[in-house]
Amino acid sequence: MEFGISLVVRGNDATVDTFVQMAEAAEVQKWHCLWASDHLIMPEMKTSRYPGRADGELPPDWKKTYYQPFSVLNFLAGHTTSVRLGMSVLILPMRNPIEVAAQVGEMDQLSTGRVNFGVGVGWYREEFEALGYDFTNRGRRTNDGLTIIKSLWAAGKTTMDGPYYNFINAETGPKPFQRPGPPIYIGGNTPAALSRLAQFGDAWHPYKISPDDLRESIPVLREALEKAGRTTSNFPIAVKVPLTFQDGPPMTGQCCTEGRPQDIIEGLKRYIEEGATEFCFDIMNETRVNALDTMSRFTQEVRPHLS
């Protein structure tokens, strides 16, 4: 069982000192992965709603400071030696996949093979519009983008003749340190995401899914894997959920991984029983002090009970 934590890359405490202190703690406490989230620009929301908060709004301080995953993770590659470095998740359809293939490949080389490549399609229509990308075809462009990325990582020369990208006998390098490439974590809880996972992914990375919903999704996951000719046995499932220590049990609207240590232990065991093999924890109060305290308490009060 592997446990990772989301870096504080947004808001007032997203600083170099925070990145370094979280990375140092992760190595000492033997966390499996440090994860970085992704947004490029945050225009006024007209129809979109942020799925990570009950009010659907992005906190004002995030709009002032939101570090990009490539910047932070490349920086931390030089400050760490063992912890893995992941994107949870990179919004691929608001980027050029050729650039992403190069950026991830280089990061994997600079970290000597410690990158987890998390991919999502995004939810923020207004962000896509500000960047000049079509929101409605983002799923199809993600699939084409993953085709390009995997081919550029694996092949000497790559040709693409599709509705969104066209090039002949193109090459890029360096190739990733990990061969044939970093593990691809596919975000999303929908049938389309599971189909994408079966075609391109190495691990499923659902966000804020409940244990009951995870159990109900397993048959859909297996069907998608079987249809793609892939094994369904012990397929990696890296659940992304909040991790909050508080004085009482989970309150209405909270995840079962928010509460007292015994509540968190019981909640994680429920996920494990339903097939989770890895966790990425979000810290809901994103300050450096709380992040470091949460990391320490988890390793001392929760993790020993899950071995």
C-alpha positions in Angstrom: 0.0 0.0 0.0 1.4 3.4 -1.1 0.6 6.8 0.4 1.2 10.2 -1.3 0.4 13.8 -0.3 -0.6 16.8 -2.4 1.9 19.7 -2.2 0.8 23.1 -1.2 1.2 24.7 -4.7 -1.5 27.3 -4.4 -2.4 30.1 -2.0 -0.4 32.2 0.4 1.7 29.4 1.8 2.8 28.1 -1.7 6.5 29.1 -1.3 9.9 27.7 -1.9 10.2 27.0 1.9 7.0 25.1 1.9 8.0 22.9 -1.1 11.4 22.1 0.4 10.1 21.4 3.9 7.3 19.1 2.6 9.8 17.3 0.4 12.3 16.9 3.2 9.5 15.5 5.5 8.3 13.2 2.7 11.8 11.6 2.4 12.3 11.2 6.1 8.8 9.8 6.7 9.0 7.6 3.6 6.0 8.9 1.7 5.7 7.3 -1.7 4.8 10.4 -3.8 4.5 14.1 -3.7 1.7 15.3 -6.0 1.1 18.7 -7.7 -2.2 19.9 -9.0 -2.7 22.1 -12.1 -4.4 25.3 -13.3 -3.0 27.9 -15.7 -5.5 30.8 -15.4 -8.6 31.3 -13.3 -11.1 33.6 -15.0 -14.5 34.4 -13.6 -16.7 31.3 -13.5 -20.0 31.6 -15.3 -21.2 28.0 -15.5 -18.3 26.0 -14.0 -18.2 24.9 -10.4 -15.1 23.7 -8.6 -15.7 20.1 -7.5 -13.3 20.3 -4.6 -15.4 22.7 -2.4 -19.0 22.7 -1.3 -19.5 26.2 -2.5 -18.1 25.5 -5.9 -15.7 28.5 -5.8 -12.0 28.8 -6.0 -10.4 30.5 -3.0 -9.2 34.0 -3.7 -5.6 33.4 -2.7 -5.3 30.6 -5.3 -6.0 33.1 -8.0 -2.9 35.1 -6.8 -0.5 32.2 -6.5 -0.8 28.8 -8.2 2.5 27.2 -9.1 2.7 25.0 -12.2 3.5 21.3 -11.6 6.4 21.3 -14.0 8.1 24.1 -12.1 7.6 22.7 -8.7 8.4 19.1 -9.5 11.5 19.8 -11.5 12.7 22.0 -8.6 12.0 19.2 -6.1 13.8 16.7 -8.3 17.0 18.4 -7.4 16.1 18.4 -3.7 15.1 14.8 -3.3 16.4 11.3 -4.0 13.7 8.8 -3.3 10.2 10.2 -3.2 8.2 10.0 -6.5 6.9 13.2 -8.1 3.5 13.2 -9.6 0.9 15.4 -11.4 -2.6 15.1 -10.0 -3.7 15.8 -12.5 -2.2 17.6 -15.5 -5.1 19.0 -17.6 -3.8 17.6 -20.9 -6.3 19.1 -23.4 -5.4 22.7 -22.5 -1.8 22.0 -23.6 0.1 20.9 -26.7 0.8 17.2 -26.2 4.1 17.4 -28.0 5.3 19.9 -25.4 4.0 17.8 -22.6 5.8 14.7 -24.0 9.0 16.6 -23.9 8.4 18.2 -20.5 7.5 14.9 -18.8 10.3 13.1 -20.5 12.9 15.7 -19.3 11.5 15.7 -15.8 11.7 11.9 -15.7 15.4 12.1 -16.7 16.2 14.9 -14.2 14.5 12.9 -11.4 16.2 9.6 -12.6 12.8 7.9 -13.1 10.6 9.1 -10.3 7.7 10.7 -12.3 4.0 9.7 -12.1 2.1 11.2 -15.0 -1.4 12.0 -13.9 -3.8 13.1 -16.7 -7.3 14.6 -16.6 -9.6 16.3 -19.0 -10.6 19.3 -16.8 -13.8 20.8 -15.7 -13.2 24.6 -15.9 -14.8 25.7 -19.2 -13.9 29.3 -18.7 -10.2 28.4 -18.3 -10.3 26.5 -21.6 -11.9 29.5 -23.3 -9.3 31.9 -21.9 -6.5 29.6 -23.3 -8.2 29.3 -26.7 -9.0 25.6 -26.5 -12.4 23.9 -27.3 -13.9 22.6 -24.1 -16.4 20.4 -25.8 -13.9 18.1 -27.5 -11.4 17.9 -24.7 -12.0 14.2 -24.2 -11.2 13.3 -27.8 -8.2 15.6 -27.8 -6.9 14.0 -24.6 -7.1 10.6 -26.3 -5.2 11.9 -29.3 -2.7 13.6 -27.0 -2.0 10.4 -25.1 -1.5 8.5 -28.4 1.1 11.1 -29.4 2.9 11.2 -26.0 3.2 7.4 -25.8 4.4 7.2 -29.4 7.0 10.0 -29.0 8.3 8.3 -25.8 8.6 4.9 -27.5 9.4 5.4 -31.1 12.3 6.8 -33.1 9.9 8.6 -35.4 6.2 9.4 -35.0 3.5 10.3 -37.5 0.1 11.6 -36.6 -2.7 12.2 -39.1 -5.8 13.2 -37.1 -8.4 15.9 -36.7 -6.4 17.8 -34.1 -2.7 17.1 -34.7 -0.8 16.4 -38.0 2.9 15.7 -38.4 5.1 13.2 -40.3 8.2 11.4 -39.0 8.7 13.7 -36.0 11.2 13.0 -33.2 11.8 14.4 -29.8 14.1 13.7 -26.9 15.3 12.9 -24.4 13.1 9.9 -23.9 11.9 9.3 -20.3 14.2 7.5 -17.9 11.5 5.0 -17.2 10.8 2.7 -20.1 8.6 2.8 -22.0 7.6 5.8 -20.0 6.4 7.1 -16.6 3.2 5.4 -15.3 0.1 7.1 -16.5 -2.6 7.8 -13.9 -5.9 8.5 -15.5 -8.2 10.8 -13.5 -12.0 10.8 -13.6 -14.8 8.6 -12.4 -16.9 8.5 -15.6 -17.3 5.6 -18.1 -15.4 7.7 -20.6 -12.5 8.1 -18.1 -12.5 4.3 -17.5 -12.4 3.7 -21.3 -9.5 6.1 -21.6 -7.8 4.3 -18.7 -8.2 0.9 -20.3 -6.7 2.3 -23.6 -3.8 4.4 -22.2 -3.4 4.1 -18.4 -1.4 2.3 -15.9 -3.4 3.3 -12.8 -6.9 4.6 -12.2 -6.9 7.9 -10.2 -10.5 8.7 -9.2 -11.1 11.9 -7.2 -13.2 12.0 -4.0 -14.9 8.8 -4.8 -16.7 7.1 -1.9 -15.9 3.5 -0.9 -19.5 2.5 -2.0 -19.0 4.3 -5.4 -15.6 2.6 -5.8 -17.2 -0.8 -5.3 -19.9 0.0 -7.8 -17.3 1.2 -10.3 -15.2 -1.9 -10.2 -17.4 -4.0 -12.7 -17.3 -1.0 -15.1 -13.5 -0.8 -14.8 -13.1 -4.6 -15.4 -15.4 -4.4 -18.4 -13.4 -1.6 -19.9 -10.1 -3.4 -19.3 -11.4 -6.7 -20.7 -12.7 -4.9 -23.8 -9.2 -3.5 -24.3 -7.6 -6.9 -23.9 -6.0 -6.0 -20.6 -5.8 -8.0 -17.4 -8.2 -7.1 -14.6 -6.3 -8.7 -11.8 -4.8 -6.3 -9.2 -5.1 -3.3 -11.5 -3.7 -0.3 -9.6 -6.3 2.1 -8.1 -4.9 5.3 -6.7 -7.7 7.1 -4.9 -7.5 10.8 -4.3 -9.3 11.9 -1.1 -9.0 14.5 1.6 -7.0 13.8 4.7 -8.1 15.9 7.7 -7.4 15.4 11.4 -10.1 16.9 13.6 -11.6 16.3 17.1 -14.8 14.5 15.9 -15.9 12.0 13.3 -16.6 13.0 9.7 -19.3 15.7 9.4 -22.0 15.9 6.7 -20.3 16.4 3.4 -16.9 15.2 4.5 -15.1 12.2 3.3 -14.6 9.1 5.6 -10.9 10.0 5.6 -11.6 13.2 7.7 -12.0 12.8 11.4 -10.1 11.4 14.4 -7.3 8.9 13.7 -9.5 5.9 14.3 -12.1 7.4 11.8 -9.4 7.8 9.2 -8.0 4.3 9.7 -11.5 2.8 9.3 -12.2 4.9 6.2 -8.9 3.9 4.6 -9.6 0.2 5.4 -13.0 0.6 3.6 -11.2 1.8 0.5 -8.6 -0.9 0.6 -11.4 -3.6 1.0 -13.0 -2.2 -2.2 -9.7 -2.4 -4.2 -7.7 0.7 -3.6 -3.9 0.1 -3.9 -2.6 3.6 -3.4 -3.7 7.0 -2.0 -3.1 10.6 -2.8 -4.2 12.8 0.1 -5.5 16.4 -0.3 -4.9 18.7 2.6 -8.0 20.9 2.9 -6.4 23.6 5.1 -3.5 24.4 2.8 -1.0 26.0 5.1 2.6 24.9 5.6 2.1 24.2 9.3 -1.0 22.1 8.8 0.6 20.2 5.9 3.6 19.3 7.9 1.5 18.4 11.0 -0.8 16.3 8.9 2.1 14.4 7.3 3.6 13.7 10.7 0.4 12.6 12.4 -0.5 10.3 9.5 2.9 8.5 9.7 2.7 8.2 13.4 -1.0 7.6 14.2 -2.5 6.1 11.0 0.0 4.4 8.7 1.2 1.8 11.3 -2.4 0.5 11.5 -2.6 -0.2 7.8 0.5 -2.4 7.2 
